[in-house]
Amino acid sequence: MCEESACLVPPLEQNQNGPNESRLSAGSGAPSHNGEALVGFHEDALSQAAVGKAQLLLALVLGLGLAADCSELTILGYILPAAELQLCIDEHKKGWLVSITLLALAGGSLAWGILGDHLGRRRALISALSVAALFSAVATVMPTYGTFMTARFCSGLGVAGAFPLTFSYLSETCSRATRTRYTGVLHSFWPLGGIFTSLIAHLTMPTQGAEIVEDNREHWSSWHRFLILSILPTIGCIIGLIWASESPRYLLEASREVEALAVYQRLHRLNKARTQYGLTELELPGRSAYRERPMSPSRNVFGHSLESLRETFQRISSPTHFRTTLLLAALHLIVGFTYMGISNFSTSTIKEIKDEEYNLNRKYIFNKNFTGVVFNNTMENLEYVNTTFKNVTFKHINLNHVRFQNCTVDEAEFINVKSSITSFKNSTIKDSRFVDTDLTHHHFINCTLSNNSFLSLISDCIVDFDYNIYLDDLYEDTLAWAGSMFPALLFMGFILETAARPPLIFTTIGIASMTSLGMFFWTSTFVVTMIELTVKIMLMCAVNAITMVVVEGYPCHLRCTAHGMMRSLFHLASLCAIPIYGIFGHKMLMFPAVMTFSLTFGAALLSLNLQDNSKVLL
C-alpha cells in the first residue's frame, strides 16, 4: 500500500525495465502491454466479485449527488421571487444569479474532474459535495445580494463535481456487460432532484405573490427553510460515501493493488456470492512503483499545478484522442445550448401567454366619481380612467396591477396599502395621506402632487414586485418533464446494454430535432409544455449515451478530466443560450425553432462519426 501523499496519479510512463512492466504512455495516452493486462485483471476481478446489491447501493448513493446537481438549477426558479423581494434585485441582477450558477458549474466540473483523476473518485466527490453543502447552508443566512450570490457561486462550484465523478466512479465498479444498466439507474436520479426540489418548494413556500410579501416580513422566511431542506440529497450522498469504497480501477491505476483487492472482496461479500472469492494477492499483476515526476526546486506548487494541467490537456488532445475529443466537445456544446435554450424559451413563452390572458381580462372603469367610499377589498387587474376619488379611504388592501389614468385623488387616505405593478399616470393627487404603504414617488408618473403626506417606513428598494409569479405552473411543469424523464433514463440504461452508442444518440437527438419544429405552432401552454417535455427528455437521453462514450473513450487516468471538460463546455453553452434565445426569441419568432432544429439536426449527424466503444473494458 502506498502512503497517502504518494497516491496521486501522475502521468503514466513507459518503465525502463522492460515491456512486461510498461503502462500507458505519458505522451499519447495509448494503452501499452501492461495497461491492457491491468484492464483485463480488473474485468476478471469484477466478474468474480459478481454484480448486484453492491453496485445498486452505490448507484443509489451516487444518485443522491446527481440529484443535488439538478436541484442546484431547479432551486433558482422557486427562490428568485422571494429573493427579488428580500434582497431587492431587479431583472438584470436575477439574470446574473442564474448566470453565476452556470459559470460555477462550468468551472467546478473541470476542477473536480481533474482532481478526480489525481485524488480518487470517492475522495474528490466527498470534497466537492462538502463544499456544496457548506455554502448552500451559508447562502441561507446571507443578508445582501452580493454575499448571497457569492455563496451560491461556491455552492455551484462544489455540486459541479457530481456529474464528472459519479459516472466514472460507478462505471469502474461494474463489469462491462452491466455498467450501462447501473449508470441508467444513476442518471435517473438527476430528474428526481428536480422532483424533490419542487415538492419541498410546494410544501414549504407560498405560491402567491401577496403571500410571499407577507412571508418575507418574518426574520426566517420560508425560502430560507426551503434552501436548508434542499441540501438533504447532498448530505445523504456524503453520508453514504463515508461507508463506500474507492473505485477499484482507480486504486489499480494508483499502484494501490492491495486496497483494490480488498474492494473486490468487499463487493463479493455485499453481493452475497455463494462461492469464495478466488483472487488473492498472489494473482495481482506484477507492477513497478510509479516513477514520480521530479519536482524542480525552483517551481512552486502553483506552477507545478499549471504544468500538470497543461500536460493533462495535451494528452486529452493528443492524436489518439483528438477526434473523439473534438466530436464530444461539439456534441456537449450543442446539446447544452439547445437544452437550456428550450427550457428558458418555453418558460418565458408560457409566462407571456399567461400575461396576455391576464391582460385580456382587465376591467376598465371610465368617468366615475367615488365620494366617501372605503375600499377594503383587494383590487386586481383594474384600470381607472378619468375617475375622481373624493374623501375616500383605501385601507388594508393590495393593489395588484391597478392603473389610475387621468384621475383626480382629493383628500384620500391610503392606509396599509401594498402594491404590485400599480401606477398613477397624468393624475392629480392632493391633500391625501399615505400611511404605511409602499407607494413612493416612482409610482406617480407625470402626476401633480400637492399637499400630501407620507408616513411610512420606506426602504431604499424601488423594485416593483409582480404578484403574478406563476409558481404553481413552474411546479406542474417541473413534475411533468422530470416525472417523464425518470423512467426514460432508467429504460435508457437497459437499451444501451445491447445497442451501439452512435445510432442511439442519432435517434434521440433526431427525435428532439423533429419535435422542435413544433415551436412554429406554439399557441397554448399545453403545446409548449409537451414540446419542451419531449425535447428535454430526448436530449437528456442523448446525454446519457454521450456520457458513456466519454467514460469508455478515455483511459482511467484521463476519464474524469475529460468528462469534467465536456460538462464544463455543456454549462458554458447553457450560459450562452439564455441571452441568445431571450433576445432573438422576442424579435424573430421563428428564430428559436430554426436554430434549435438546425443545431440538433447537425448534432445528430455528428454523432454518427463517434466510435462505438461499448465492448471496451475499463
C-alpha positions, 0 to 999 in steps of 0.5 A, a space after each residue: 500500500 502506498 502512503 497517502 501523499 504518494 497516491 496521486 496519479 501522475 502521468 503514466 510512463 513507459 518503465 525502463 525495465 522492460 515491456 512486461 512492466 510498461 503502462 500507458 504512455 505519458 505522451 499519447 495516452 495509448 494503452 501499452 502491454 501492461 495497461 491492457 493486462 491491468 484492464 483485463 485483471 480488473 474485468 476478471 476481478 469484477 466478474 468474480 466479485 459478481 454484480 448486484 446489491 453492491 453496485 445498486 447501493 452505490 448507484 443509489 448513493 451516487 444518485 443522491 449527488 446527481 440529484 443535488 446537481 439538478 436541484 442546484 438549477 431547479 432551486 433558482 426558479 422557486 427562490 428568485 421571487 422571494 429573493 427579488 423581494 428580500 434582497 431587492 434585485 431587479 431583472 438584470 441582477 436575477 439574470 446574473 444569479 442564474 448566470 453565476 450558477 452556470 459559470 460555477 458549474 462550468 468551472 467546478 466540473 473541470 476542477 473536480 474532474 481533474 482532481 478526480 483523476 489525481 485524488 480518487 473518485 470517492 475522495 474528490 466527490 466527498 470534497 466537492 459535495 462538502 463544499 456544496 453543502 457548506 455554502 448552500 447552508 451559508 447562502 441561507 443566512 446571507 443578508 445582501 445580494 452580493 454575499 448571497 450570490 457569492 455563496 451560491 457561486 461556491 455552492 455551484 462550484 462544489 455540486 459541479 463535481 457530481 456529474 464528472 465523478 459519479 459516472 466514472 466512479 460507478 462505471 469502474 465498479 461494474 463489469 462491462 456487460 452491466 455498467 450501462 444498466 447501473 449508470 441508467 439507474 444513476 442518471 435517473 436520479 438527476 430528474 428526481 432532484 428536480 422532483 424533490 426540489 419542487 415538492 419541498 418548494 410546494 410544501 414549504 413556500 407560498 405560491 402567491 405573490 401577496 403571500 410571499 410579501 407577507 412571508 418575507 416580513 418574518 426574520 426566517 422566511 420560508 425560502 430560507 427553510 426551503 434552501 436548508 431542506 434542499 441540501 438533504 440529497 447532498 448530505 445523504 450522498 456524503 453520508 453514504 460515501 463515508 461507508 463506500 469504497 474507492 473505485 477499484 480501477 482507480 486504486 489499480 491505476 494508483 499502484 494501490 493493488 492491495 486496497 483494490 483487492 480488498 474492494 473486490 472482496 468487499 463487493 463479493 461479500 455485499 453481493 452475497 456470492 455463494 462461492 469464495 472469492 478466488 483472487 488473492 494477492 498472489 494473482 495481482 499483476 506484477 507492477 513497478 512503483 510509479 516513477 514520480 515526476 521530479 519536482 524542480 526546486 525552483 517551481 512552486 506548487 502553483 506552477 507545478 499545478 499549471 504544468 500538470 494541467 497543461 500536460 493533462 490537456 495535451 494528452 486529452 488532445 493528443 492524436 489518439 484522442 483528438 477526434 473523439 475529443 473534438 466530436 464530444 466537445 461539439 456534441 456537449 456544446 450543442 446539446 447544452 445550448 439547445 437544452 437550456 435554450 428550450 427550457 428558458 424559451 418555453 418558460 418565458 413563452 408560457 409566462 407571456 401567454 399567461 400575461 396576455 390572458 391576464 391582460 385580456 381580462 382587465 376591467 376598465 372603469 371610465 368617468 366615475 366619481 367615488 365620494 366617501 367610499 372605503 375600499 377594503 377589498 383587494 383590487 386586481 387587474 383594474 384600470 381607472 380612467 378619468 375617475 375622481 376619488 373624493 374623501 375616500 379611504 383605501 385601507 388594508 388592501 393590495 393593489 395588484 396591477 391597478 392603473 389610475 389614468 387621468 384621475 383626480 385623488 382629493 383628500 384620500 387616505 391610503 392606509 396599509 396599502 401594498 402594491 404590485 405593478 400599480 401606477 398613477 399616470 397624468 393624475 392629480 393627487 392632493 391633500 391625501 395621506 399615505 400611511 404605511 404603504 409602499 407607494 413612493 414617488 416612482 409610482 406617480 408618473 407625470 402626476 401633480 402632487 400637492 399637499 400630501 403626506 407620507 408616513 411610512 417606513 420606506 426602504 431604499 428598494 424601488 423594485 416593483 414586485 409582480 404578484 403574478 409569479 406563476 409558481 404553481 405552473 413552474 411546479 406542474 411543469 417541473 413534475 411533468 418533464 422530470 416525472 417523464 424523464 425518470 423512467 426514460 433514463 432508467 429504460 435508457 440504461 437497459 437499451 444501451 446494454 445491447 445497442 451501439 452508442 452512435 445510432 442511439 444518440 442519432 435517434 434521440 437527438 433526431 427525435 428532439 430535432 423533429 419535435 422542435 419544429 413544433 415551436 412554429 405552432 406554439 399557441 397554448 401552454 399545453 403545446 409548449 409544455 409537451 414540446 419542451 417535455 419531449 425535447 428535454 427528455 430526448 436530449 437528456 437521453 442523448 446525454 446519457 449515451 454521450 456520457 458513456 462514450 466519454 467514460 469508455 473513450 478515455 483511459 482511467 487516468 484521463 476519464 474524469 478530466 475529460 468528462 469534467 471538460 465536456 460538462 464544463 463546455 455543456 454549462 458554458 453553452 447553457 450560459 450562452 443560450 439564455 441571452 441568445 434565445 431571450 433576445 432573438 426569441 422576442 424579435 424573430 419568432 421563428 428564430 428559436 425553432 430554426 436554430 434549435 432544429 438546425 443545431 440538433 439536426 447537425 448534432 445528430 449527424 455528428 454523432 454518427 462519426 463517434 466510435 462505438 466503444 461499448 465492448 471496451 473494458 475499463 
